[in-house]
Amino acid sequence: MGKKTPLYEAHLAMGAKIVDFGGWDMPLHYGSQIEEHHSVRRAAGMFDVSHMTIVDIEGERVREFLRYLLANNVDRLTQPGNAHGCASVAGGGMPGATKALYTCMLNEKGGVIDDLIVYFVNDQWFRLVVNAATRDKDLAWITHHAAAFAVHVKERADLAMIAVQGPQAREAVHKLIGPQAAALGSFYALQAGEMFIARTGYTGEDGYEVMLPAAQAAGFWQRLHQADVKPIGLGARDTLRLEAGMNLYGADMDESITPLESGLSWTVAWEPAGRDFIGRTALEAQRRVGAKFKLVGLVLDDKGVLRNHQKVIIDGREAGEITSGSFSPTLGKAIAFARVLREAGEQAEVDVRGKLLAVRIVKPPFVRYGASCIEPRNGS
């Protein structure tokens, strides 16, 4: 029996198929993964992401600590919000908003310990949201390095998190909580009463990730459902994030892979050159010689299914493998991420149970805001 979020009973009541996910009992789907996928692309869907780990880091040297801990630079976060919801500081198009930043947390060899979002609350308080399956090693790593900076690390197990995504998601949330978040900019967050509302997500659609007291989660979930927001399971969450070109930790990156080999070079802040962050020396060495591999998108225009670990073949030679593969409900064809030799061009083949299928190599994302981002073949 796994750990349960505050929404576990609600999932059962809605007919969810429950599976183990990183030690948590989580909904895989509520009847149809495909229908749930389309609900998010066409209207609005809600995800229980309470299994993810929320960590508050506080102290006088917290910014200095995060400059060292993370590959992206928290100095890009300069507009504090207001932890008590008071409209006092402008940012993100509205008073009281605070900026968020996507980043990797690296080991000394430049490998990705985890990818996460960091929120700036004020100069002595930042919030991190890290993955569920990596909770233990993340907390151990953060706490170990925090000691030298005398900052306080606190896991917020008292909070739940619900993501609401889709073209109608924001309107649905506004109806429930009022207009506080209506002017919130993309990748900004706002404390509204007891809710921490972030305009972030993992689907390629607009929407929010709402952190709130665990005791309030089931009520908010039910009110969203009454507002015709559909519950969405982990199955559709994975196809949505793959279409959106977003990496999955443990599949597209891990501690043996650097951001430069994971399509995440853009998350590494090289300037200022004097900022010493964990993994910098190893990354700079790899950058000088060039990474051997790169992460690309694959599109299979003919029939077939692309799956993790299938081999990618270029000019008759093995050139890499698929890291995440699935069927795209929006595009109606198989798509994948693959880590391939950096010299790979625009065409390749994939070994599908001994049969070589031609694929196009493209730059992710595949879908954004419900529309295809890849050019159709033959101009059709």
ABEGO torsion letter per residue (X at the ends): XBBBBAAAAAAAAAGBBBBBBGGBBBBABAGBAAAAAAAAAABBBBBBAAABBBBBBBEAAAAAAAAAABABBAAABABBBBAAGBBABBEGGBBGBBBBBBBBBBBAAGBBABBBBBBBABAABBBBBBBAAAAAAAAAAAAAAAAAAGBBBBBBAABBBBBBBEAAAAAAAAAAAEAAAAABBBGBBBBBEABBBBBBEAAGBBEBBBBBBAAAAAAAAAAAAAAGBBBBBAAAAAAAAAAAGBBBBGAABBAABBAAAAGAAAABBAOBAABBBBGAAAAAAAAAAEBABBBBBBBBABBEBBBBGBBBBBGGBBAEBBABBBBBAAAGBBBBBBBBBAABBABBBBBBGGBBBBBBBBBOBABBGGBBABBBBGGX
